[in-house]
């Protein structure tokens, strides 16, 4: 059977056919990306350096000098990353029992071998990637080893569609436990439980409901009932005030260069000013949305829905039917992110309450589990 494996690096997809064992594949770095980053680094860091030299030659040593220093420092980092992207390649071989990996890049070359039996399981996780012009989430599946340096990336994509299905498929075909990281640590799911719904796992006693957590939601969420549906709404914005402040101040760095660099060529100053203005508008819209709306979770007999509520309206949001729900847990979407309630099925994943206090998150989690259990019992009686 064919199985898709991405050997890691740069967010590109790769395919290997495990039915054709033994095999050997080579993955190279992003050549076009490397060239782009090097050129970008030279432009990003080079032009401000010229302005810095002009300021120093003119005998001006004011605080605006610090604005010029930011760009060459970042430029050097981007340049090194671009060089690494050009030089990097990885060779991986698998004979059905042992993985052998050789990786080369700016940091040198390393080679190692590990039997499949040394791996602990198949872990799914996400990583947030931020670039100059955009940011996106990588959805990744790894073979986990006790030595983190010897993990093997099995799958990487920029879309969440099919992410859970891939994870389950890898775990079944490799005969290893399926792993994901929750707020309380690593969560194991055995192969025989992968296709079971949350309702089935609750009925079998493999997922427990904390009734004590349902006694007090805390003041971070409001609770109301609409018939058989429980409606949970955040009482505060998602982001803290200092997050808004940083978002609104960051574009002013570009605007500051445009204003306080009179010796820089006019076209360059206009570009810096335009970038700063566009970023300021975009961040201001984001801050306004966070201030004027609240995230809402509806938990009913037929499923769950997460959307945003405004003063007089609310968005359609995303929903997941009860029979499709396989996982209800507290987890962070990416490294270093604040945890949230995650409700997932094979084709969809909903998140609610990022950054809420643990008491409120526990209340939301157990509200969902309780409603799933209640719905199953009622339908069982019928």
C-alpha positions as CSV (number, residue, x, y, z in Angstrom):
1,X,0.0,0.0,0.0
2,X,1.2,3.5,-0.8
3,X,1.8,5.9,2.0
4,X,2.7,9.6,1.9
5,X,5.8,10.6,3.8
6,X,7.3,14.1,3.9
7,X,10.9,13.8,5.2
8,X,10.7,17.3,6.7
9,X,12.1,20.7,6.0
10,X,10.8,23.8,4.3
11,X,7.1,22.7,4.4
12,X,7.1,20.8,1.1
13,X,5.3,17.5,0.5
14,X,7.1,14.3,-0.5
15,X,5.8,10.9,-1.2
16,X,7.3,7.5,-0.5
17,X,5.8,4.1,-1.3
18,X,6.5,1.8,1.6
19,X,5.4,-1.2,-0.4
20,X,8.7,-0.7,-2.4
21,X,11.0,-1.6,0.5
22,X,13.9,-1.2,0.6
23,X,14.0,2.3,-0.7
24,X,16.2,5.4,-0.6
25,X,15.0,9.0,-1.2
26,X,16.7,12.4,-1.2
27,X,15.1,15.7,-0.2
28,X,16.9,18.9,-1.1
29,X,16.3,22.4,0.3
30,X,14.3,25.1,-1.4
31,X,16.6,26.4,-4.1
32,X,14.3,29.2,-5.2
33,X,13.5,30.0,-1.6
34,X,17.2,30.2,-0.7
35,X,18.0,32.6,-3.6
36,X,15.0,34.7,-2.7
37,X,16.1,34.9,0.9
38,X,19.7,35.8,0.1
39,X,18.6,38.6,-2.3
40,X,16.0,39.8,0.1
41,X,18.6,39.9,2.9
42,X,21.0,42.0,0.8
43,X,18.2,44.5,0.0
44,X,16.7,44.5,3.4
45,X,20.0,44.9,5.2
46,X,21.9,46.7,2.5
47,X,19.8,49.8,1.9
48,X,19.5,50.8,5.6
49,X,23.2,50.3,6.0
50,X,23.8,52.9,3.3
51,X,21.5,55.2,5.2
52,X,23.3,54.4,8.5
53,X,26.7,55.2,6.9
54,X,25.3,58.5,5.6
55,X,24.0,59.4,9.0
56,X,27.3,58.6,10.7
57,X,29.3,60.5,8.0
58,X,27.0,63.5,8.6
59,X,27.8,63.4,12.3
60,X,24.3,62.5,13.4
61,X,24.2,60.0,16.3
62,X,20.6,60.4,17.5
63,X,18.2,57.6,18.6
64,X,17.1,57.1,15.0
65,X,20.4,55.2,14.5
66,X,18.8,52.3,16.3
67,X,16.1,52.1,13.6
68,X,18.8,51.5,11.0
69,X,20.5,48.8,13.1
70,X,17.4,46.6,13.2
71,X,17.5,45.9,9.5
72,X,21.1,44.7,9.0
73,X,20.8,42.4,12.1
74,X,17.6,40.8,10.7
75,X,19.3,40.7,7.3
76,X,22.2,38.6,8.5
77,X,19.8,36.1,10.1
78,X,17.8,35.8,6.8
79,X,21.0,35.5,4.8
80,X,22.2,32.6,6.9
81,X,18.8,30.9,6.6
82,X,18.9,31.4,2.8
83,X,22.4,29.8,2.6
84,X,21.2,26.9,4.7
85,X,18.3,26.4,2.4
86,X,20.6,26.3,-0.6
87,X,23.0,23.8,1.0
88,X,20.5,21.5,2.9
89,X,19.7,18.0,1.7
90,X,18.7,14.8,3.5
91,X,19.0,11.2,2.3
92,X,16.8,8.6,4.0
93,X,16.8,4.9,3.5
94,X,14.4,2.3,5.0
95,X,14.8,-1.5,4.6
96,X,11.6,-2.4,6.4
97,X,13.1,-2.5,9.8
98,X,15.7,0.3,10.1
99,X,15.8,3.9,9.1
100,X,19.1,5.4,8.0
101,X,19.3,9.2,7.7
102,X,22.2,11.4,6.4
103,X,21.6,15.2,6.6
104,X,23.9,18.0,5.4
105,X,23.6,21.8,5.6
106,X,25.2,24.9,6.8
107,X,25.9,23.3,10.2
108,X,27.7,20.3,8.7
109,X,26.7,16.6,8.1
110,X,25.3,14.0,10.5
111,X,24.3,10.4,9.9
112,X,22.4,7.9,12.1
113,X,20.4,4.7,12.0
114,X,17.5,3.5,14.1
115,X,15.1,0.5,14.0
116,X,11.4,1.2,13.6
117,X,10.9,-0.6,17.0
118,X,12.9,2.2,18.7
119,X,10.1,4.8,17.9
120,X,7.5,5.5,20.5
121,X,4.6,6.4,18.3
122,X,3.2,8.7,15.6
123,X,2.7,12.3,16.8
124,X,0.6,14.9,15.1
125,X,1.3,18.5,15.9
126,X,1.3,22.0,14.3
127,X,3.9,24.7,13.8
128,X,3.3,28.3,13.2
129,X,5.5,29.8,10.5
130,X,5.9,33.6,10.1
131,X,7.5,35.2,7.1
132,X,7.9,38.9,6.0
133,X,4.7,38.8,4.0
134,X,2.6,36.1,5.5
135,X,2.1,33.5,8.2
136,X,0.8,30.1,8.0
137,X,0.4,26.8,10.0
138,X,2.2,23.6,9.1
139,X,0.3,20.4,10.0
140,X,2.9,17.8,10.8
141,X,3.1,14.1,11.7
142,X,6.3,12.7,13.1
143,X,7.8,9.4,14.2
144,X,8.7,10.1,17.8
145,X,12.0,8.9,19.2
146,X,13.3,9.3,22.8
147,X,16.1,11.3,21.3
148,X,14.4,14.3,19.7
149,X,17.2,14.6,17.2
150,X,16.3,11.3,15.7
151,X,12.6,11.9,15.0
152,X,11.4,11.5,11.4
153,X,8.9,13.8,9.9
154,X,6.3,11.7,8.1
155,X,3.9,14.4,6.8
156,X,3.8,18.1,6.4
157,X,1.1,20.2,4.8
158,X,-0.3,23.7,4.9
159,X,-3.9,22.6,5.1
160,X,-5.7,20.9,7.9
161,X,-7.9,18.9,5.6
162,X,-7.3,15.2,5.9
163,X,-4.7,15.8,8.7
164,X,-6.4,13.5,11.2
165,X,-6.9,10.8,8.6
166,X,-3.3,10.8,7.7
167,X,-2.3,10.6,11.3
168,X,-4.5,7.6,11.9
169,X,-3.3,5.9,8.7
170,X,0.3,6.2,9.7
171,X,-0.3,4.8,13.1
172,X,-2.2,1.8,11.8
173,X,0.2,1.0,9.0
174,X,3.3,1.3,11.1
175,X,1.8,-0.5,14.0
176,X,2.6,2.3,16.5
177,X,0.4,4.3,19.0
178,X,-1.1,7.6,17.8
179,X,0.1,10.5,19.9
180,X,-0.9,14.1,20.4
181,X,0.1,16.7,22.9
182,X,-2.6,17.8,25.3
183,X,-2.5,20.4,28.2
184,X,-1.8,17.6,30.6
185,X,1.0,16.0,28.6
186,X,1.2,13.4,25.8
187,X,-2.1,11.7,24.9
188,X,-1.9,8.1,23.6
189,X,-4.6,6.5,21.5
190,X,-4.3,2.8,20.6
191,X,-4.8,1.6,17.1
192,X,-8.1,-0.1,17.8
193,X,-9.5,3.2,19.2
194,X,-8.6,5.4,16.3
195,X,-11.9,5.3,14.4
196,X,-14.1,5.4,17.6
197,X,-16.1,8.5,18.3
198,X,-15.9,10.4,21.6
199,X,-19.3,9.0,22.5
200,X,-18.0,5.4,22.1
201,X,-14.9,6.1,24.2
202,X,-17.0,7.6,26.9
203,X,-19.3,4.6,26.9
204,X,-16.3,2.3,27.2
205,X,-14.9,4.3,30.1
206,X,-11.8,5.3,28.1
207,X,-12.7,9.0,28.4
208,X,-14.0,10.3,31.8
209,X,-16.2,13.3,32.5
210,X,-15.2,15.5,35.5
211,X,-18.5,16.4,37.0
212,X,-16.8,18.7,39.6
213,X,-15.5,20.8,36.7
214,X,-19.1,21.5,35.7
215,X,-19.9,23.3,39.0
216,X,-18.2,26.6,38.2
217,X,-17.3,28.1,34.8
218,X,-15.4,31.0,36.2
219,X,-15.9,34.6,35.1
220,X,-14.0,34.3,31.8
221,X,-17.1,32.7,30.1
222,X,-20.8,33.3,30.3
223,X,-23.2,30.4,30.2
224,X,-26.8,30.3,29.0
225,X,-29.2,27.6,27.8
226,X,-31.3,27.7,24.6
227,X,-33.5,24.6,24.9
228,X,-31.1,21.6,24.8
229,X,-28.2,23.7,23.6
230,X,-25.6,25.2,26.0
231,X,-24.1,28.4,24.8
232,X,-20.7,29.4,26.1
233,X,-19.4,32.9,25.3
234,X,-16.0,34.5,26.2
235,X,-16.5,37.6,28.3
236,X,-13.2,39.1,27.3
237,X,-11.2,39.6,24.1
238,X,-8.9,36.8,22.9
239,X,-5.6,38.9,23.0
240,X,-4.3,40.8,26.0
241,X,-3.9,44.6,25.9
242,X,-0.1,44.3,25.4
243,X,-0.7,42.2,22.3
244,X,-2.7,44.9,20.8
245,X,-0.1,47.5,21.8
246,X,2.7,45.6,20.2
247,X,0.7,45.0,17.0
248,X,-0.1,48.7,16.7
249,X,3.5,49.8,17.4
250,X,5.4,47.4,15.2
251,X,4.4,49.1,11.9
252,X,5.6,52.4,13.3
253,X,9.2,51.1,12.9
254,X,8.7,51.3,9.1
255,X,7.0,54.7,9.3
256,X,9.9,55.9,11.5
257,X,12.5,55.0,8.9
258,X,10.5,56.8,6.3
259,X,10.3,60.0,8.4
260,X,13.7,60.0,10.2
261,X,15.9,59.0,7.3
262,X,16.1,62.1,5.1
263,X,19.3,60.9,3.4
264,X,17.7,57.6,2.2
265,X,16.6,57.7,-1.4
266,X,13.0,58.9,-1.7
267,X,11.7,55.7,-3.4
268,X,13.0,53.6,-0.5
269,X,11.4,56.0,2.0
270,X,8.1,55.7,0.2
271,X,8.2,51.9,0.2
272,X,9.0,51.8,4.0
273,X,6.1,54.3,4.6
274,X,3.7,52.4,2.5
275,X,4.5,49.0,4.2
276,X,4.1,50.6,7.6
277,X,0.7,52.1,6.7
278,X,-0.6,48.9,5.2
279,X,0.5,46.9,8.3
280,X,-1.0,49.5,10.6
281,X,-4.4,49.3,8.9
282,X,-4.4,45.5,8.9
283,X,-3.4,45.2,12.6
284,X,-5.9,47.9,13.5
285,X,-8.7,45.9,11.9
286,X,-7.6,42.8,13.8
287,X,-7.6,44.7,17.1
288,X,-11.0,46.2,16.4
289,X,-12.5,42.7,15.6
290,X,-11.1,41.4,18.8
291,X,-12.5,44.3,20.8
292,X,-16.0,44.3,19.2
293,X,-16.7,40.6,19.1
294,X,-16.6,37.6,21.3
295,X,-15.9,33.9,20.5
296,X,-18.9,31.6,21.2
297,X,-19.3,27.8,21.5
298,X,-22.7,26.2,21.0
299,X,-23.0,22.7,22.4
300,X,-26.2,20.9,21.4
301,X,-27.6,17.4,20.8
302,X,-26.6,17.4,17.2
303,X,-23.1,18.7,17.6
304,X,-21.0,21.8,18.3
305,X,-20.4,25.1,16.6
306,X,-17.8,27.8,17.1
307,X,-18.4,31.3,15.8
308,X,-18.0,35.0,16.7
309,X,-20.8,37.1,18.3
310,X,-21.2,40.8,17.8
311,X,-23.5,43.2,19.6
312,X,-26.5,42.5,17.2
313,X,-25.4,39.6,15.1
314,X,-23.1,36.6,14.9
315,X,-21.2,34.7,12.2
316,X,-22.0,31.3,10.8
317,X,-18.7,29.9,12.1
318,X,-17.7,26.2,11.8
319,X,-19.6,23.1,13.1
320,X,-19.0,19.5,13.8
321,X,-21.8,16.9,14.2
322,X,-21.8,14.7,17.3
323,X,-21.2,11.4,15.6
324,X,-18.1,12.9,13.9
325,X,-16.4,14.0,17.1
326,X,-13.4,11.8,17.9
327,X,-11.3,14.0,20.2
328,X,-12.2,16.5,22.9
329,X,-9.1,17.8,24.7
330,X,-7.1,20.8,25.8
331,X,-4.1,21.5,23.6
332,X,-2.0,24.3,22.0
333,X,-2.2,24.6,18.3
334,X,1.5,25.4,17.9
335,X,4.7,25.5,19.9
336,X,4.4,28.1,22.7
337,X,0.8,29.0,21.9
338,X,-1.8,29.3,24.7
339,X,-3.9,26.2,25.1
340,X,-7.5,26.0,23.9
341,X,-10.3,23.4,23.8
342,X,-9.9,21.3,20.7
343,X,-12.8,19.4,19.2
344,X,-11.8,17.2,16.3
345,X,-13.1,14.7,13.8
346,X,-11.5,13.2,10.6
347,X,-12.3,16.2,8.4
348,X,-12.7,19.2,10.8
349,X,-11.2,20.6,13.9
350,X,-12.7,23.4,16.1
351,X,-10.9,25.4,18.7
352,X,-12.5,27.5,21.5
353,X,-11.1,29.5,24.4
354,X,-7.5,30.1,23.6
355,X,-5.8,31.5,26.6
356,X,-8.8,31.2,29.0
357,X,-8.1,30.3,32.6
358,X,-7.8,26.5,33.2
359,X,-11.1,26.4,35.2
360,X,-13.0,27.9,32.3
361,X,-11.4,25.5,29.8
362,X,-12.1,22.5,32.0
363,X,-15.8,23.7,32.3
364,X,-16.0,24.0,28.4
365,X,-14.3,20.6,27.8
366,X,-16.6,18.7,30.3
367,X,-19.7,20.5,29.0
368,X,-19.0,19.1,25.5
369,X,-18.3,15.6,26.9
370,X,-21.4,15.7,29.1
371,X,-23.6,16.7,26.2
372,X,-22.1,13.9,23.9
373,X,-22.8,11.4,26.7
374,X,-26.3,12.7,27.3
375,X,-27.1,12.6,23.6
376,X,-25.9,9.0,23.3
377,X,-28.0,7.8,26.2
378,X,-31.1,9.5,24.9
379,X,-30.7,8.0,21.5
380,X,-29.9,4.6,23.0
381,X,-33.2,4.7,24.9
382,X,-35.0,5.3,21.7
